Amino acid sequence: MNNSVSNTARLIGAGLRALLVLTVICGVIYPLVVTGVAQAAFHDKANGSEVTSHGKVVGSSLIGQRYDKGTDKAGNPIPDLKFFQPRPSAGLGSNKANGVNTQYDLQVSGASNLGASNTDLVKAVKERKKWVATTYGVPESKVPADAVTSSGSGLDPDISPEYARLQAARVARENHLPAGKVEQLVKEHTDGRTLGFLGEPRVNVLELNIALKDLVQSRG
């Protein structure tokens, strides 16, 4: 009896000591080491890849955002064409109440999950293509795919160089800037393929619009 109680007590004691040691190692030391290494070696990424403008955080280079000037009578956002516009978010303007992200809302990140033959998707893409072609003065055949389709996350921060160049002339007119200056901004903010072969060339819309705003302000 006494041996049984003693053995049980030793097992409980050993279990508690193991729990304490593992809690300190896995719950305190390990997180502190990982956090320290991340802050020292990957400070920007560890803090959300924040983008600053004049000392103020204005967003993340990993998350897209809209550039609007209010909403219409139906509550739909009106794009501010003084700025470069991102690609559509999931749903291409569908009702947010249905769980579709129309506002680059972090809480409803996701795709529309509509197939290529879905009539709603086909209609939305056609309407978007017509709007882009009319707004930027190009044939519908020249409208890039990312101008009319959303990404899987609905939060894509980048657009293709083709879509950025398509917008450049309109952005220049809206801001009373030489077209060549705006086209140069697009060129300067175009990133190539990762490691030279992964993905496609891209333009970060937030960083491009910050540079555009600085250019406008510098010209008075």
TORKOL-4160 file (C-alpha; in steps of 0.2 Angstrom, whole numbers, padded with zeros to 4 digits, m for minus):
220
<pt num="1" X="0000" Y="0000" Z="0000"/>
<pt num="2" X="0013" Y="0012" Z="0005"/>
<pt num="3" X="0024" Y="0008" Z="m0010"/>
<pt num="4" X="0009" Y="0010" Z="m0021"/>
<pt num="5" X="0006" Y="0028" Z="m0014"/>
<pt num="6" X="0024" Y="0032" Z="m0015"/>
<pt num="7" X="0026" Y="0026" Z="m0033"/>
<pt num="8" X="0010" Y="0036" Z="m0037"/>
<pt num="9" X="0017" Y="0052" Z="m0029"/>
<pt num="10" X="0034" Y="0050" Z="m0038"/>
<pt num="11" X="0025" Y="0048" Z="m0055"/>
<pt num="12" X="0014" Y="0064" Z="m0051"/>
<pt num="13" X="0030" Y="0073" Z="m0046"/>
<pt num="14" X="0039" Y="0068" Z="m0061"/>
<pt num="15" X="0024" Y="0073" Z="m0072"/>
<pt num="16" X="0023" Y="0090" Z="m0064"/>
<pt num="17" X="0042" Y="0093" Z="m0066"/>
<pt num="18" X="0041" Y="0088" Z="m0084"/>
<pt num="19" X="0026" Y="0100" Z="m0087"/>
<pt num="20" X="0035" Y="0114" Z="m0079"/>
<pt num="21" X="0051" Y="0112" Z="m0089"/>
<pt num="22" X="0041" Y="0110" Z="m0105"/>
<pt num="23" X="0031" Y="0125" Z="m0101"/>
<pt num="24" X="0046" Y="0136" Z="m0098"/>
<pt num="25" X="0055" Y="0129" Z="m0114"/>
<pt num="26" X="0040" Y="0129" Z="m0126"/>
<pt num="27" X="0030" Y="0142" Z="m0119"/>
<pt num="28" X="0043" Y="0155" Z="m0114"/>
<pt num="29" X="0060" Y="0152" Z="m0120"/>
<pt num="30" X="0056" Y="0146" Z="m0138"/>
<pt num="31" X="0044" Y="0160" Z="m0142"/>
<pt num="32" X="0056" Y="0173" Z="m0135"/>
<pt num="33" X="0070" Y="0166" Z="m0146"/>
<pt num="34" X="0059" Y="0165" Z="m0162"/>
<pt num="35" X="0053" Y="0182" Z="m0159"/>
<pt num="36" X="0070" Y="0189" Z="m0156"/>
<pt num="37" X="0077" Y="0181" Z="m0172"/>
<pt num="38" X="0062" Y="0187" Z="m0182"/>
<pt num="39" X="0064" Y="0205" Z="m0176"/>
<pt num="40" X="0083" Y="0205" Z="m0179"/>
<pt num="41" X="0084" Y="0196" Z="m0196"/>
<pt num="42" X="0067" Y="0199" Z="m0203"/>
<pt num="43" X="0061" Y="0215" Z="m0194"/>
<pt num="44" X="0050" Y="0221" Z="m0209"/>
<pt num="45" X="0041" Y="0205" Z="m0212"/>
<pt num="46" X="0039" Y="0201" Z="m0194"/>
<pt num="47" X="0029" Y="0217" Z="m0191"/>
<pt num="48" X="0017" Y="0214" Z="m0206"/>
<pt num="49" X="0027" Y="0222" Z="m0220"/>
<pt num="50" X="0021" Y="0239" Z="m0216"/>
<pt num="51" X="0022" Y="0253" Z="m0228"/>
<pt num="52" X="0025" Y="0271" Z="m0222"/>
<pt num="53" X="0023" Y="0288" Z="m0230"/>
<pt num="54" X="0031" Y="0303" Z="m0221"/>
<pt num="55" X="0033" Y="0293" Z="m0205"/>
<pt num="56" X="0015" Y="0286" Z="m0204"/>
<pt num="57" X="0010" Y="0268" Z="m0207"/>
<pt num="58" X="m0002" Y="0269" Z="m0222"/>
<pt num="59" X="m0004" Y="0250" Z="m0225"/>
<pt num="60" X="0005" Y="0234" Z="m0229"/>
<pt num="61" X="0014" Y="0229" Z="m0245"/>
<pt num="62" X="0005" Y="0212" Z="m0243"/>
<pt num="63" X="m0013" Y="0218" Z="m0242"/>
<pt num="64" X="m0022" Y="0228" Z="m0256"/>
<pt num="65" X="m0034" Y="0242" Z="m0252"/>
<pt num="66" X="m0047" Y="0252" Z="m0262"/>
<pt num="67" X="m0045" Y="0270" Z="m0268"/>
<pt num="68" X="m0062" Y="0278" Z="m0269"/>
<pt num="69" X="m0071" Y="0295" Z="m0267"/>
<pt num="70" X="m0087" Y="0290" Z="m0259"/>
<pt num="71" X="m0101" Y="0279" Z="m0264"/>
<pt num="72" X="m0116" Y="0281" Z="m0276"/>
<pt num="73" X="m0134" Y="0281" Z="m0272"/>
<pt num="74" X="m0134" Y="0262" Z="m0272"/>
<pt num="75" X="m0120" Y="0262" Z="m0259"/>
<pt num="76" X="m0107" Y="0256" Z="m0272"/>
<pt num="77" X="m0090" Y="0263" Z="m0271"/>
<pt num="78" X="m0084" Y="0276" Z="m0284"/>
<pt num="79" X="m0066" Y="0274" Z="m0289"/>
<pt num="80" X="m0055" Y="0289" Z="m0287"/>
<pt num="81" X="m0047" Y="0290" Z="m0304"/>
<pt num="82" X="m0033" Y="0301" Z="m0297"/>
<pt num="83" X="m0025" Y="0285" Z="m0291"/>
<pt num="84" X="m0021" Y="0269" Z="m0298"/>
<pt num="85" X="m0034" Y="0256" Z="m0295"/>
<pt num="86" X="m0031" Y="0238" Z="m0289"/>
<pt num="87" X="m0039" Y="0223" Z="m0297"/>
<pt num="88" X="m0057" Y="0219" Z="m0292"/>
<pt num="89" X="m0060" Y="0210" Z="m0276"/>
<pt num="90" X="m0069" Y="0193" Z="m0275"/>
<pt num="91" X="m0086" Y="0194" Z="m0282"/>
<pt num="92" X="m0083" Y="0208" Z="m0294"/>
<pt num="93" X="m0095" Y="0220" Z="m0285"/>
<pt num="94" X="m0107" Y="0206" Z="m0278"/>
<pt num="95" X="m0117" Y="0209" Z="m0262"/>
<pt num="96" X="m0106" Y="0209" Z="m0247"/>
<pt num="97" X="m0121" Y="0203" Z="m0237"/>
<pt num="98" X="m0119" Y="0186" Z="m0246"/>
<pt num="99" X="m0101" Y="0184" Z="m0239"/>
<pt num="100" X="m0092" Y="0191" Z="m0254"/>
<pt num="101" X="m0078" Y="0204" Z="m0251"/>
<pt num="102" X="m0082" Y="0219" Z="m0261"/>
<pt num="103" X="m0072" Y="0232" Z="m0251"/>
<pt num="104" X="m0055" Y="0223" Z="m0248"/>
<pt num="105" X="m0062" Y="0219" Z="m0230"/>
<pt num="106" X="m0050" Y="0208" Z="m0221"/>
<pt num="107" X="m0064" Y="0199" Z="m0212"/>
<pt num="108" X="m0071" Y="0192" Z="m0228"/>
<pt num="109" X="m0055" Y="0188" Z="m0237"/>
<pt num="110" X="m0058" Y="0174" Z="m0250"/>
<pt num="111" X="m0063" Y="0170" Z="m0268"/>
<pt num="112" X="m0080" Y="0170" Z="m0276"/>
<pt num="113" X="m0078" Y="0151" Z="m0280"/>
<pt num="114" X="m0088" Y="0154" Z="m0296"/>
<pt num="115" X="m0083" Y="0143" Z="m0311"/>
<pt num="116" X="m0078" Y="0150" Z="m0328"/>
<pt num="117" X="m0095" Y="0145" Z="m0335"/>
<pt num="118" X="m0105" Y="0153" Z="m0321"/>
<pt num="119" X="m0117" Y="0166" Z="m0329"/>
<pt num="120" X="m0115" Y="0178" Z="m0315"/>
<pt num="121" X="m0096" Y="0178" Z="m0316"/>
<pt num="122" X="m0097" Y="0180" Z="m0335"/>
<pt num="123" X="m0109" Y="0195" Z="m0334"/>
<pt num="124" X="m0098" Y="0203" Z="m0321"/>
<pt num="125" X="m0082" Y="0201" Z="m0331"/>
<pt num="126" X="m0090" Y="0208" Z="m0346"/>
<pt num="127" X="m0097" Y="0223" Z="m0337"/>
<pt num="128" X="m0080" Y="0226" Z="m0329"/>
<pt num="129" X="m0071" Y="0225" Z="m0346"/>
<pt num="130" X="m0083" Y="0237" Z="m0353"/>
<pt num="131" X="m0080" Y="0249" Z="m0339"/>
<pt num="132" X="m0061" Y="0248" Z="m0340"/>
<pt num="133" X="m0061" Y="0250" Z="m0358"/>
<pt num="134" X="m0072" Y="0265" Z="m0358"/>
<pt num="135" X="m0064" Y="0273" Z="m0343"/>
<pt num="136" X="m0046" Y="0272" Z="m0349"/>
<pt num="137" X="m0050" Y="0274" Z="m0368"/>
<pt num="138" X="m0044" Y="0257" Z="m0375"/>
<pt num="139" X="m0052" Y="0243" Z="m0385"/>
<pt num="140" X="m0059" Y="0229" Z="m0374"/>
<pt num="141" X="m0047" Y="0217" Z="m0382"/>
<pt num="142" X="m0033" Y="0227" Z="m0374"/>
<pt num="143" X="m0040" Y="0225" Z="m0356"/>
<pt num="144" X="m0028" Y="0214" Z="m0345"/>
<pt num="145" X="m0036" Y="0199" Z="m0336"/>
<pt num="146" X="m0032" Y="0206" Z="m0319"/>
<pt num="147" X="m0042" Y="0221" Z="m0322"/>
<pt num="148" X="m0058" Y="0211" Z="m0323"/>
<pt num="149" X="m0055" Y="0196" Z="m0312"/>
<pt num="150" X="m0051" Y="0194" Z="m0293"/>
<pt num="151" X="m0038" Y="0185" Z="m0284"/>
<pt num="152" X="m0040" Y="0170" Z="m0273"/>
<pt num="153" X="m0039" Y="0180" Z="m0257"/>
<pt num="154" X="m0048" Y="0195" Z="m0263"/>
<pt num="155" X="m0034" Y="0206" Z="m0255"/>
<pt num="156" X="m0021" Y="0205" Z="m0269"/>
<pt num="157" X="m0009" Y="0221" Z="m0267"/>
<pt num="158" X="m0002" Y="0220" Z="m0285"/>
<pt num="159" X="m0008" Y="0222" Z="m0302"/>
<pt num="160" X="0001" Y="0218" Z="m0319"/>
<pt num="161" X="0012" Y="0231" Z="m0327"/>
<pt num="162" X="0000" Y="0230" Z="m0342"/>
<pt num="163" X="m0014" Y="0236" Z="m0331"/>
<pt num="164" X="m0004" Y="0249" Z="m0322"/>
<pt num="165" X="0002" Y="0256" Z="m0339"/>
<pt num="166" X="m0016" Y="0256" Z="m0346"/>
<pt num="167" X="m0021" Y="0267" Z="m0331"/>
<pt num="168" X="m0006" Y="0279" Z="m0332"/>
<pt num="169" X="m0013" Y="0291" Z="m0345"/>
<pt num="170" X="m0029" Y="0294" Z="m0336"/>
<pt num="171" X="m0020" Y="0296" Z="m0319"/>
<pt num="172" X="m0009" Y="0309" Z="m0327"/>
<pt num="173" X="m0023" Y="0319" Z="m0334"/>
<pt num="174" X="m0033" Y="0318" Z="m0317"/>
<pt num="175" X="m0017" Y="0325" Z="m0308"/>
<pt num="176" X="m0012" Y="0337" Z="m0322"/>
<pt num="177" X="0005" Y="0328" Z="m0323"/>
<pt num="178" X="0015" Y="0324" Z="m0339"/>
<pt num="179" X="0011" Y="0307" Z="m0345"/>
<pt num="180" X="0029" Y="0303" Z="m0346"/>
<pt num="181" X="0032" Y="0306" Z="m0328"/>
<pt num="182" X="0018" Y="0294" Z="m0323"/>
<pt num="183" X="0024" Y="0281" Z="m0335"/>
<pt num="184" X="0041" Y="0282" Z="m0327"/>
<pt num="185" X="0034" Y="0280" Z="m0310"/>
<pt num="186" X="0026" Y="0264" Z="m0316"/>
<pt num="187" X="0042" Y="0258" Z="m0323"/>
<pt num="188" X="0051" Y="0262" Z="m0307"/>
<pt num="189" X="0039" Y="0252" Z="m0296"/>
<pt num="190" X="0038" Y="0236" Z="m0307"/>
<pt num="191" X="0045" Y="0221" Z="m0299"/>
<pt num="192" X="0051" Y="0206" Z="m0309"/>
<pt num="193" X="0048" Y="0188" Z="m0306"/>
<pt num="194" X="0054" Y="0182" Z="m0289"/>
<pt num="195" X="0071" Y="0174" Z="m0291"/>
<pt num="196" X="0070" Y="0178" Z="m0309"/>
<pt num="197" X="0058" Y="0164" Z="m0314"/>
<pt num="198" X="0044" Y="0163" Z="m0301"/>
<pt num="199" X="0027" Y="0171" Z="m0304"/>
<pt num="200" X="0025" Y="0186" Z="m0315"/>
<pt num="201" X="0031" Y="0204" Z="m0315"/>
<pt num="202" X="0020" Y="0215" Z="m0304"/>
<pt num="203" X="0017" Y="0232" Z="m0298"/>
<pt num="204" X="0012" Y="0236" Z="m0279"/>
<pt num="205" X="m0003" Y="0248" Z="m0280"/>
<pt num="206" X="0000" Y="0255" Z="m0263"/>
<pt num="207" X="0018" Y="0259" Z="m0266"/>
<pt num="208" X="0015" Y="0266" Z="m0283"/>
<pt num="209" X="0001" Y="0278" Z="m0276"/>
<pt num="210" X="0012" Y="0284" Z="m0263"/>
<pt num="211" X="0025" Y="0289" Z="m0275"/>
<pt num="212" X="0012" Y="0297" Z="m0286"/>
<pt num="213" X="0005" Y="0307" Z="m0272"/>
<pt num="214" X="0023" Y="0313" Z="m0267"/>
<pt num="215" X="0025" Y="0318" Z="m0286"/>
<pt num="216" X="0009" Y="0328" Z="m0286"/>
<pt num="217" X="0014" Y="0337" Z="m0269"/>
<pt num="218" X="0031" Y="0341" Z="m0276"/>
<pt num="219" X="0024" Y="0350" Z="m0291"/>
<pt num="220" X="0014" Y="0361" Z="m0279"/>
